[in-house]
Amino acid sequence: MSKDAKITIHPQFKTGDISRRLFSTFLEPIGTMVNGTMYNPKHPTADEEGFRTDIIEALKKTGMPAIRLPGGNFVSGWDWKNSIGPKEERRTVLDPAWYQYYTNQVGHDEYLSWAEKVGTEPMYTVNLGTGDIRDAMAIVEYTNHKDTSYWAELRRKNGHDKPYGVKTWYLGNEMDGPWQLGSWEKDPRGYGNRTNEVSKVVKWIDPSIETAVCGSSAPFMDHFPRWDEEVLEQCYESVDYLSIHHYHIAPPGDLKALLGGSLYYEDFINTEVALCDLVAAKMRSPKKVMISFDEYGSMVRPLSPLNPGYGPHNMYRSHYVFNPERKYIMHDPDNMEDRIFPGSEMVHALSMASIQLALLRHADRVKIGCMTGGLGALCASNHDHVWKSASFYPFTDLIEYAKGTALNTAVESETFDIPGYAIDDNSQYPTKEGVPYIDAASAWDEDKERVAIFVINKSDSDEYPLTIDASGFEGYHKVCHKAMYTEDIDARNSFEDPDIIKPATVSGVTFEDGKVKTYVKPLSWNVIILEK
């Protein structure tokens, strides 16, 4: 065994209240995510709307708090009005974002109906790329207005008498990106001004709602964080959240870069929080804009050849791709390609959980978190079946136990370094030194008299004896340690073998004089629960 690791928590050192929506998901109709996974009228479990009830029932059991939908890059070219009314009258349209035909068989009402069936809160993204202010006004009125009006009556005619009551509205998607339809990349003040006007008017239609403005799509953008600052200066007083996205990438075989990716998320969050507060100071405003981290992911990708010297051109050469050979695809829900998605194996589960711990450590300002691929993490599926991936367990542990107040979680452990690396011209990561092998966050649910400590051991070789100093929590004396670990890091769960990776109770744990003594296996996910 290696040197001991130590975690210290105390009830006086609180970070902030944990929002119930911190561990939510994101849905965009890419590939078969909608046409096949969510919707397949020919599936044996399909309901009267064509939704797979095996997916619905599996997700209901997880307690998934919220989901951002229906996109994504998709939404910037989508006219929601084409997707309402009788299905036989709906238009099949091009989706230039993903080179697909979209039949609109799953439309505005279907997305919200599906969320009702799952028992989760829908958070809706409005088209502010090719859409305009009147589109935003109409969709909010159609969705939420309870009295007599044209759009409310049309909703009733389309079969939904009661307003949906959608609370959170995202005003555009990744509007700073050159890849986005109707991008505002070159006019942040214009986008900020448009957002301000939209946010005002939709809140005049429904004063109960909250809105989110797009920040930078990644910390690598040449205009970050200046673009965000110029946007916020125009709309700070009318919006509630700054929406940010990031996808961390590591080279193949580099476990340290993959599992250490959460540090880059923390840098991003810290910068955006400081920027929000800077704009608040400029506006002399007591208001605090919160962070919605509503797309995030972790992945492995081979290094690409670099093209030094081109500067901003490298971003455009990556996204201004006009290929006459590329064809639009019609995704048939009854003919899903059999693919293996990330999340069933241990390392990917840990890399995603590490990002979630970073969000939890910033619970004072990050109030919404939506995992890209989160639906697959909570309910792995193929054309026929559903099962639990390795990612299911950390995700549902956080949904269940990360409640109440986030605590400042001090960690002492051995460390490692991540040398700086460049995946491509636009995704370049600085060196990180002294990264703890033990990654931890904690939550105190005072009402339930429960403390939850979440721990990842990022070492692929060393088991660490672990001491948790919780002596400040008087009266707490019960402890339970549950861990997920596998010796085969390439192993994955499947429908045929769904229990290859799953948690087990750790034996030999002690809790004396306010200190927990236990151990954490290499590349493991751990939940330690303290109770009175």
Order of alpha helices (4+ residues) and beta strands (2+ residues): beta-beta-beta-alpha-beta-beta-beta-alpha-beta-alpha-alpha-beta-alpha-beta-alpha-beta-alpha-alpha-beta-alpha-beta-alpha-beta-alpha-beta-beta-alpha-beta-beta-beta-beta-beta-beta-beta-beta-beta-beta-beta-beta-beta-beta
